[in-house]
Amino acid sequence: MALSGATIQPKITLDPGGTTGYADTAVEVGVVKSLTPSSSTTVVTETGIGGISKKRLSAQEFNFGWEGLITNRDVLNAGLALDSNLPLTLEIQMHTEKLTGAKVQSMSISGSEGEALRYSLEGKFLSSSTTSAPTYSLENTFFVYSDGTITIGGDSSMTVKSFDVTVSRNVDFVYGTSLAPTSLDVGTTTVSGSVEIEADSFADAMDGAVAADAVDFDIILSFTNPITSETMLITLGDCQFSSAEGSVDPDSSLIVTKSFNADTITVAAVA
């Protein structure tokens, strides 16, 4: 019988067996919407004189995807928490399959009018094994967009219809003398995103043409769940818009989508 999504128990453990302040911490993963583990093997083909061709397996790859609704800000530590400027190693359980040596390559946080706040994780892992399914229950209820206040450069009066934030980094497999990867090489981390606002002037669509001496600004996403009093403050520091474009038709207001880059991102409780 096929495994049903309704029976799957997921779990993420930060820095298993490690020495950081997050070591062996199981985070509340929220309402998990999808899980997408995958494995593949690449093939090397060599062709010689006479048109003779031979194929050999050369390397294995292991990837994971995870998407859920945010019930607790701590789940975002899976993509943000660092140890010596490198992302924490994760242990990920997808029911009875345990993924070890995992690192997050990309994490996104998003929300829009009338919807729940979502997060997604994509990354790579080194190996997997079969174990017992975890036991897990949710303590909180999820955040929705109406729980929040969004401030851009100190201005919280604008009507922001949606936002998305992406934290991405280069993560590559390192191989030795076997097909299986031996470690993960982690490179530069970048933070970017976009906000969609209702605008009263087409001048807002010109914000993407940034002057060389433009002053950096902060974007603050503040959410308080009125049911649980759980709080979340996402601060994007030293931001600059990178592009802006407007759109309007006879049945809608003027909507301007502004893309931005940020130097820093932090997630904490609302002070």
VEXDOLUM-319265 format. One record per atom (N, C-alpha, C): residue in three letters; x, y, z negated. Coordinates in steps of 0.02 Angstrom, whole numbers, padded with zeros to 5 digits, always signed. Example, Ala and Ser with C-alpha at 12.3 -4.5 7.8 and 13.67 -1.06 7.14 Angstrom:
ala+00660-00284-00390/ala+00615-00225-00390/ala+00660-00165-00390/ser+00642-00112-00354/ser+00684-00053-00357/ser+00645+00002-00394/
END
This chain:
met+00042-00060+00000/met+00000+00000+00000/met+00044+00062+00000/ala+00026+00111+00042/ala+00066+00172+00046/ala+00060+00212-00018/leu+00114+00247-00035/leu+00115+00289-00094/leu+00072+00351-00082/ser+00025+00363-00126/ser-00020+00421-00118/ser+00009+00482-00153/gly+00000+00540-00122/gly+00024+00602-00152/gly-00007+00616-00219/ala-00068+00592-00230/ala-00102+00604-00294/ala-00070+00567-00352/thr-00028+00518-00338/thr+00003+00478-00392/thr+00077+00495-00403/ile+00105+00539-00363/ile+00177+00553-00366/ile+00193+00600-00424/gln+00245+00584-00462/gln+00269+00625-00516/gln+00336+00656-00496/pro+00340+00722-00489/pro+00404+00755-00470/pro+00438+00786-00531/lys+00504+00795-00526/lys+00542+00824-00582/lys+00608+00852-00556/ile+00628+00909-00585/ile+00694+00939-00570/ile+00730+00949-00636/thr+00792+00925-00639/thr+00835+00935-00697/thr+00895+00977-00677/leu+00908+01031-00714/leu+00964+01075-00699/leu+01028+01048-00730/asp+01082+01051-00692/asp+01149+01035-00717/asp+01151+00972-00759/pro+01131+00914-00733/pro+01130+00852-00773/pro+01200+00834-00797/gly+01206+00822-00862/gly+01270+00804-00890/gly+01322+00860-00890/gly+01300+00921-00876/gly+01347+00977-00871/gly+01361+01011-00937/thr+01393+01070-00932/thr+01413+01107-00992/thr+01387+01178-00992/thr+01347+01196-00942/thr+01319+01264-00940/thr+01262+01270-00991/gly+01237+01331-00998/gly+01180+01342-01041/gly+01116+01311-01016/tyr+01117+01287-00953/tyr+01059+01255-00923/tyr+01065+01178-00925/ala+01118+01151-00952/ala+01132+01080-00946/ala+01073+01037-00969/asp+01055+00989-00926/asp+01003+00940-00940/asp+00934+00971-00954/thr+00922+01030-00925/thr+00857+01063-00934/thr+00809+01042-00879/ala+00753+01013-00899/ala+00700+00997-00852/ala+00653+01056-00848/val+00643+01083-00787/val+00602+01143-00779/val+00531+01124-00759/glu+00484+01167-00777/glu+00415+01157-00757/glu+00409+01174-00683/val+00399+01124-00641/val+00401+01133-00569/val+00337+01161-00540/gly+00285+01169-00581/gly+00224+01198-00557/gly+00180+01149-00520/val+00132+01176-00483/val+00088+01135-00442/val+00125+01119-00378/val+00151+01060-00372/val+00192+01042-00314/val+00147+01027-00254/lys+00159+01062-00199/lys+00117+01057-00140/lys+00145+01009-00088/ser+00212+01004-00084/ser+00240+00957-00035/ser+00311+00939-00054/leu+00332+00878-00034/leu+00400+00853-00043/leu+00422+00824+00023/thr+00483+00841+00045/thr+00506+00817+00110/thr+00579+00795+00108/pro+00593+00737+00078/pro+00662+00711+00081/pro+00676+00682+00150/ser+00740+00682+00170/ser+00758+00653+00235/ser+00830+00629+00233/ser+00844+00580+00275/ser+00913+00556+00283/ser+00924+00542+00357/ser+00987+00549+00378/ser+01002+00537+00449/ser+01076+00517+00455/thr+01092+00488+00511/thr+01161+00469+00526/thr+01180+00494+00595/thr+01236+00529+00600/thr+01259+00553+00665/thr+01302+00500+00699/val+01306+00506+00764/val+01340+00456+00806/val+01394+00491+00848/val+01453+00463+00850/val+01507+00486+00894/val+01510+00440+00955/thr+01510+00469+01014/thr+01516+00431+01076/thr+01581+00448+01111/glu+01620+00399+01128/glu+01682+00409+01165/glu+01678+00374+01233/thr+01696+00409+01285/thr+01695+00382+01352/thr+01766+00379+01381/gly+01783+00322+01409/gly+01850+00313+01436/gly+01852+00305+01511/ile+01911+00290+01537/ile+01920+00278+01609/ile+01878+00219+01631/gly+01848+00226+01688/gly+01805+00174+01713/gly+01733+00182+01690/gly+01720+00237+01656/gly+01652+00251+01633/gly+01630+00210+01574/ile+01678+00176+01541/ile+01661+00136+01482/ile+01645+00183+01424/ser+01590+00171+01391/ser+01567+00214+01336/ser+01552+00172+01274/lys+01575+00197+01218/lys+01563+00162+01154/lys+01536+00212+01103/lys+01492+00187+01059/lys+01463+00229+01007/lys+01482+00201+00938/arg+01494+00248+00892/arg+01507+00230+00823/arg+01470+00277+00776/leu+01443+00250+00721/leu+01414+00293+00671/leu+01470+00334+00637/ser+01457+00399+00623/ser+01511+00441+00598/ser+01498+00474+00531/ala+01435+00492+00515/ala+01423+00527+00453/ala+01349+00523+00433/gln+01337+00519+00368/gln+01268+00521+00342/gln+01252+00590+00315/glu+01188+00609+00320/glu+01165+00672+00292/glu+01102+00660+00251/phe+01096+00697+00195/phe+01038+00691+00151/phe+01012+00761+00136/asn+00948+00773+00150/asn+00918+00838+00141/asn+00852+00832+00103/phe+00832+00886+00070/phe+00768+00886+00036/phe+00732+00953+00046/gly+00666+00949+00043/gly+00624+01008+00043/gly+00572+01001-00012/trp+00552+01058-00041/trp+00507+01057-00099/trp+00467+01122-00097/glu+00402+01119-00105/glu+00361+01179-00106/glu+00310+01173-00162/gly+00299+01228-00199/gly+00251+01227-00254/gly+00225+01296-00271/leu+00178+01298-00319/leu+00151+01360-00346/leu+00187+01375-00411/ile+00203+01438-00424/ile+00241+01457-00483/ile+00195+01458-00544/thr+00209+01415-00592/thr+00174+01416-00656/thr+00218+01443-00712/asn+00283+01442-00702/asn+00331+01465-00752/asn+00392+01491-00715/arg+00415+01550-00734/arg+00471+01582-00698/arg+00534+01539-00700/asp+00541+01494-00749/asp+00603+01455-00757/asp+00617+01409-00698/val+00566+01391-00659/val+00578+01348-00602/val+00624+01382-00552/leu+00623+01449-00550/leu+00664+01485-00502/leu+00738+01480-00519/asn+00754+01458-00580/asn+00825+01446-00598/asn+00855+01390-00555/ala+00813+01347-00527/ala+00839+01294-00484/ala+00876+01324-00424/gly+00855+01382-00401/gly+00888+01413-00344/gly+00932+01472-00361/leu+00925+01499-00423/leu+00961+01560-00440/leu+01017+01551-00490/ala+01009+01504-00538/ala+01059+01497-00591/ala+01126+01476-00562/leu+01179+01507-00587/leu+01246+01495-00560/leu+01294+01471-00615/asp+01345+01435-00594/asp+01400+01414-00637/asp+01464+01430-00600/ser+01503+01478-00626/ser+01564+01501-00592/ser+01548+01524-00521/asn+01493+01562-00514/asn+01471+01591-00451/asn+01446+01540-00400/leu+01438+01478-00421/leu+01410+01427-00378/leu+01342+01404-00404/pro+01296+01386-00360/pro+01230+01363-00383/pro+01236+01299-00424/leu+01192+01292-00473/leu+01193+01232-00515/leu+01180+01170-00474/thr+01211+01115-00495/thr+01194+01049-00468/thr+01127+01027-00498/leu+01085+00997-00457/leu+01019+00975-00480/leu+01013+00899-00474/glu+00971+00871-00518/glu+00947+00803-00509/glu+00872+00808-00495/ile+00851+00780-00440/ile+00782+00787-00417/ile+00750+00718-00414/gln+00694+00711-00449/gln+00657+00649-00446/gln+00594+00659-00405/met+00588+00621-00352/met+00528+00618-00312/met+00496+00550-00326/his+00460+00548-00382/his+00431+00486-00408/his+00487+00438-00428/thr+00494+00381-00398/thr+00545+00333-00419/thr+00611+00340-00382/glu+00616+00390-00339/glu+00680+00401-00303/glu+00715+00461-00335/lys+00776+00449-00359/lys+00816+00501-00392/lys+00870+00526-00345/leu+00868+00591-00329/leu+00917+00623-00285/leu+00970+00656-00329/thr+01033+00638-00320/thr+01085+00665-00363/thr+01134+00707-00323/gly+01170+00751-00359/gly+01218+00795-00327/gly+01186+00846-00282/ala+01125+00867-00297/ala+01088+00912-00253/ala+01105+00985-00266/lys+01106+01025-00213/lys+01114+01097-00219/lys+01064+01131-00172/val+01038+01188-00195/val+00988+01225-00156/val+01023+01267-00103/gln+01003+01258-00042/gln+01029+01298+00014/gln+00987+01360+00027/ser+00922+01354+00015/ser+00876+01410+00026/ser+00818+01406-00023/met+00802+01463-00054/met+00743+01468-00096/met+00703+01528-00075/ser+00637+01520-00068/ser+00594+01576-00051/ser+00541+01585-00105/ile+00521+01647-00116/ile+00467+01666-00161/ile+00420+01710-00121/ser+00355+01695-00123/ser+00309+01734-00081/ser+00241+01740-00114/gly+00205+01792-00093/gly+00137+01802-00117/gly+00100+01849-00070/ser+00035+01842-00068/ser-00007+01886-00027/ser-00075+01892-00058/glu-00113+01942-00037/glu-00178+01958-00066/glu-00223+01896-00072/gly-00249+01885-00131/gly-00297+01832-00142/gly-00269+01762-00144/glu-00202+01756-00149/glu-00171+01690-00148/glu-00125+01680-00208/ala-00106+01618-00219/ala-00059+01601-00273/ala+00013+01620-00252/leu+00055+01633-00302/leu+00126+01643-00289/leu+00159+01576-00275/arg+00198+01573-00222/arg+00229+01511-00200/arg+00305+01516-00204/tyr+00335+01458-00211/tyr+00408+01453-00203/tyr+00422+01392-00161/ser+00480+01392-00129/ser+00502+01333-00092/ser+00577+01326-00098/leu+00599+01264-00098/leu+00670+01249-00103/leu+00690+01204-00045/glu+00747+01217-00015/glu+00776+01173+00035/glu+00850+01164+00018/gly+00875+01104+00026/gly+00945+01093+00009/gly+00970+01026+00030/lys+01028+01009+00004/lys+01062+00946+00021/lys+01078+00909-00043/phe+01083+00842-00038/phe+01104+00802-00095/phe+01152+00748-00071/leu+01187+00717-00118/leu+01241+00671-00101/leu+01221+00598-00099/ser+01174+00578-00142/ser+01155+00508-00144/ser+01087+00501-00178/ser+01059+00441-00174/ser+00995+00428-00207/ser+00995+00357-00235/ser+00951+00346-00284/ser+00943+00281-00314/ser+00872+00274-00340/thr+00852+00213-00353/thr+00785+00200-00378/thr+00786+00198-00454/thr+00736+00231-00484/thr+00731+00234-00557/thr+00658+00234-00577/ser+00644+00240-00640/ser+00574+00243-00663/ser+00544+00311-00648/ala+00480+00313-00632/ala+00446+00376-00619/ala+00443+00417-00683/pro+00455+00483-00677/pro+00453+00525-00737/pro+00381+00536-00761/thr+00374+00555-00823/thr+00309+00577-00848/thr+00312+00653-00854/tyr+00262+00686-00831/tyr+00265+00759-00826/tyr+00195+00787-00828/ser+00185+00841-00865/ser+00121+00875-00867/ser+00133+00950-00867/leu+00087+00988-00836/leu+00094+01060-00833/leu+00071+01092-00898/glu+00109+01142-00921/glu+00091+01179-00981/glu+00055+01244-00964/asn+00069+01272-00907/asn+00042+01336-00888/asn-00003+01332-00827/thr-00037+01386-00812/thr-00075+01391-00750/thr-00039+01437-00702/phe-00051+01431-00638/phe-00010+01467-00590/phe-00026+01542-00587/phe+00024+01581-00565/phe+00016+01652-00552/phe-00022+01663-00487/val-00062+01716-00485/val-00092+01737-00421/val-00069+01808-00407/tyr-00078+01829-00345/tyr-00052+01893-00323/tyr-00081+01952-00363/ser-00144+01946-00383/ser-00176+02001-00418/ser-00149+02010-00489/asp-00106+01964-00512/asp-00076+01970-00579/asp-00020+02022-00580/gly-00003+02052-00522/gly+00060+02087-00518/gly+00058+02161-00501/thr+00116+02191-00509/thr+00130+02260-00488/thr+00196+02259-00449/ile+00197+02292-00392/ile+00256+02294-00350/ile+00280+02366-00345/thr+00343+02376-00362/thr+00372+02443-00361/thr+00431+02443-00312/ile+00429+02489-00264/ile+00482+02495-00214/ile+00515+02563-00222/gly+00577+02564-00242/gly+00612+02627-00252/gly+00577+02672-00301/gly+00547+02644-00353/gly+00514+02683-00404/gly+00441+02700-00389/asp+00417+02682-00330/asp+00348+02697-00309/asp+00306+02635-00315/ser+00256+02636-00361/ser+00211+02579-00369/ser+00141+02594-00344/ser+00132+02650-00308/ser+00066+02671-00287/ser+00045+02643-00219/met+00094+02620-00180/met+00078+02595-00113/met+00041+02529-00117/thr-00001+02515-00066/thr-00038+02452-00063/thr+00005+02400-00027/val+00033+02354-00065/val+00075+02301-00037/val+00031+02240-00027/lys+00022+02218+00035/lys-00023+02163+00050/lys+00011+02095+00043/ser+00076+02093+00051/ser+00113+02030+00044/ser+00187+02044+00037/phe+00223+01994+00012/phe+00295+01999+00008/phe+00325+01929+00015/asp+00388+01928+00035/asp+00426+01866+00032/asp+00499+01882+00020/val+00531+01840-00020/val+00602+01847-00037/val+00636+01781-00022/thr+00694+01785+00009/thr+00732+01724+00025/thr+00803+01730-00001/val+00825+01681-00040/val+00895+01676-00062/val+00925+01618-00023/ser+00975+01632+00017/ser+01004+01580+00059/ser+01080+01579+00051/arg+01108+01520+00061/arg+01181+01512+00056/arg+01203+01456+00103/asn+01264+01459+00124/asn+01292+01406+00166/asn+01310+01347+00122/val+01283+01289+00138/val+01299+01227+00103/val+01316+01174+00155/asp+01376+01146+00152/asp+01398+01097+00202/asp+01423+01034+00167/phe+01410+00977+00198/phe+01436+00914+00173/phe+01511+00911+00184/val+01546+00879+00136/val+01618+00865+00142/val+01625+00789+00144/tyr+01664+00764+00192/tyr+01671+00692+00201/tyr+01743+00670+00190/gly+01750+00609+00164/gly+01815+00578+00159/gly+01822+00524+00212/thr+01839+00463+00192/thr+01850+00409+00240/thr+01791+00361+00244/ser+01732+00384+00223/ser+01673+00342+00229/ser+01617+00382+00262/leu+01562+00348+00278/leu+01505+00382+00308/leu+01472+00430+00259/ala+01472+00413+00195/ala+01436+00452+00145/ala+01474+00515+00128/pro+01439+00571+00118/pro+01473+00633+00096/pro+01500+00625+00026/thr+01556+00659+00011/thr+01588+00654-00054/thr+01572+00715-00098/ser+01557+00771-00067/ser+01542+00832-00105/ser+01507+00882-00059/leu+01488+00939-00089/leu+01456+00992-00051/leu+01498+01056-00056/asp+01512+01087+00000/asp+01550+01149+00002/asp+01500+01207+00006/val+01502+01252-00043/val+01454+01307-00047/val+01488+01373-00028/gly+01455+01410+00016/gly+01483+01474+00039/gly+01444+01534+00014/thr+01441+01585+00054/thr+01413+01649+00035/thr+01337+01646+00024/thr+01313+01683-00027/thr+01242+01688-00041/thr+01217+01757-00019/thr+01159+01758+00014/thr+01128+01821+00036/thr+01056+01823+00011/val+01031+01883+00001/val+00962+01895-00021/val+00928+01941+00028/ser+00870+01920+00053/ser+00834+01962+00101/ser+00759+01950+00092/gly+00719+01989+00127/gly+00647+01979+00121/gly+00609+02031+00161/ser+00544+02035+00148/ser+00502+02084+00182/ser+00442+02100+00139/val+00414+02159+00150/val+00352+02180+00118/val+00305+02205+00173/glu+00241+02190+00165/glu+00191+02213+00212/glu+00146+02263+00176/ile+00144+02325+00200/ile+00107+02377+00164/ile+00054+02409+00210/glu+00003+02436+00178/glu-00045+02478+00213/glu-00016+02549+00215/ala-00008+02576+00275/ala+00026+02641+00283/ala-00024+02694+00305/asp-00010+02757+00287/asp-00052+02813+00308/asp-00020+02853+00363/ser+00039+02831+00387/ser+00073+02868+00440/ser+00119+02820+00478/phe+00125+02832+00543/phe+00172+02793+00583/phe+00244+02808+00563/ala+00255+02860+00524/ala+00323+02875+00501/ala+00351+02818+00460/asp+00306+02779+00427/asp+00330+02722+00388/asp+00364+02669+00431/ala+00345+02667+00495/ala+00377+02619+00540/ala+00447+02640+00560/met+00467+02700+00540/met+00534+02725+00556/met+00584+02710+00500/asp+00561+02679+00446/asp+00606+02665+00389/asp+00661+02615+00406/gly+00652+02579+00461/gly+00703+02529+00479/gly+00766+02558+00509/ala+00761+02621+00533/ala+00819+02655+00560/ala+00854+02692+00503/val+00896+02657+00467/val+00926+02683+00405/val+00988+02724+00420/ala+00992+02783+00389/ala+01050+02825+00397/ala+01110+02796+00360/ala+01169+02813+00384/ala+01230+02785+00355/ala+01239+02803+00282/asp+01211+02861+00262/asp+01219+02884+00192/asp+01156+02872+00151/ala+01112+02827+00173/ala+01050+02814+00137/ala+01064+02785+00068/val+01025+02806+00019/val+01034+02784-00050/val+01000+02716-00059/asp+01035+02670-00093/asp+01006+02605-00109/asp+00948+02613-00157/phe+00902+02565-00158/phe+00845+02567-00203/phe+00832+02497-00230/asp+00791+02493-00282/asp+00771+02429-00311/asp+00700+02412-00293/ile+00685+02348-00287/ile+00616+02323-00279/ile+00602+02280-00340/ile+00547+02296-00375/ile+00529+02260-00436/ile+00462+02227-00426/leu+00460+02161-00435/leu+00398+02122-00431/leu+00382+02099-00502/ser+00329+02125-00531/ser+00311+02111-00600/ser+00244+02076-00603/phe+00242+02018-00636/phe+00181+01978-00640/phe+00169+01955-00712/thr+00107+01963-00735/thr+00087+01939-00800/thr+00024+01898-00793/asn+00028+01835-00812/asn-00029+01791-00807/asn-00077+01806-00865/pro-00138+01830-00851/pro-00183+01850-00905/pro-00210+01791-00944/ile-00205+01731-00918/ile-00231+01671-00952/ile-00181+01646-01004/thr-00117+01645-00986/thr-00066+01616-01030/thr-00019+01668-01060/ser-00023+01731-01036/ser+00023+01784-01056/ser+00095+01771-01033/glu+00105+01720-00992/glu+00170+01708-00962/glu+00189+01768-00918/thr+00251+01789-00922/thr+00273+01848-00885/thr+00331+01832-00838/met+00337+01872-00787/met+00392+01861-00738/met+00409+01928-00707/leu+00473+01945-00708/leu+00498+02007-00679/leu+00553+01989-00630/ile+00541+02000-00566/ile+00591+01987-00515/ile+00619+02054-00493/thr+00684+02065-00503/thr+00715+02129-00485/thr+00765+02118-00429/leu+00754+02152-00374/leu+00799+02151-00316/leu+00838+02216-00317/gly+00904+02210-00326/gly+00945+02269-00335/gly+00983+02290-00273/asp+00995+02356-00267/asp+01034+02386-00213/asp+01008+02364-00145/cys+00945+02379-00132/cys+00911+02360-00070/cys+00919+02414-00016/gln+00916+02392+00045/gln+00910+02437+00103/gln+00863+02404+00153/phe+00819+02444+00184/phe+00778+02417+00238/phe+00822+02403+00298/ser+00806+02348+00332/ser+00844+02330+00392/ser+00802+02337+00455/ser+00735+02336+00447/ser+00691+02346+00505/ser+00622+02362+00480/ala+00582+02395+00522/ala+00512+02410+00505/ala+00473+02411+00570/glu+00412+02383+00568/glu+00370+02385+00627/glu+00297+02391+00606/gly+00259+02430+00645/gly+00190+02442+00629/gly+00143+02406+00676/ser+00081+02396+00652/ser+00030+02363+00693/ser-00038+02388+00671/val-00081+02404+00719/val-00149+02426+00704/val-00194+02409+00763/asp-00257+02393+00749/asp-00306+02383+00802/asp-00371+02416+00779/pro-00423+02418+00821/pro-00484+02454+00803/pro-00518+02430+00740/asp-00503+02368+00718/asp-00538+02340+00660/asp-00495+02334+00598/ser-00436+02365+00600/ser-00391+02358+00542/ser-00358+02424+00525/ser-00328+02427+00467/ser-00287+02484+00448/ser-00217+02476+00477/leu-00178+02528+00473/leu-00108+02526+00496/leu-00067+02485+00446/ile-00038+02431+00470/ile+00003+02387+00428/ile+00075+02393+00452/val+00120+02406+00405/val+00191+02411+00421/val+00228+02356+00383/thr+00266+02315+00419/thr+00307+02263+00389/thr+00379+02288+00386/lys+00406+02291+00325/lys+00473+02316+00315/lys+00518+02259+00291/ser+00570+02245+00328/ser+00619+02195+00307/ser+00676+02228+00269/phe+00705+02192+00223/phe+00758+02222+00182/phe+00811+02171+00165/asn+00869+02196+00146/asn+00923+02156+00117/asn+00936+02182+00047/ala+00955+02137+00002/ala+00970+02156-00067/ala+01038+02127-00087/asp+01071+02161-00134/asp+01136+02136-00159/asp+01127+02087-00216/thr+01074+02096-00256/thr+01065+02054-00315/thr+00992+02036-00323/ile+00980+01982-00360/ile+00913+01962-00380/ile+00917+01931-00450/thr+00871+01952-00494/thr+00867+01923-00561/thr+00794+01908-00576/val+00783+01857-00616/val+00716+01838-00639/val+00718+01834-00715/ala+00673+01871-00747/ala+00672+01872-00819/ala+00601+01885-00844/ala+00593+01886-00910/ala+00528+01904-00939/ala+00519+01979-00932/val+00457+02001-00929/val+00442+02072-00927/val+00457+02102-00995/ala+00496+02156-00995/ala+00516+02187-01058/ala+00455+02221-01091/
END
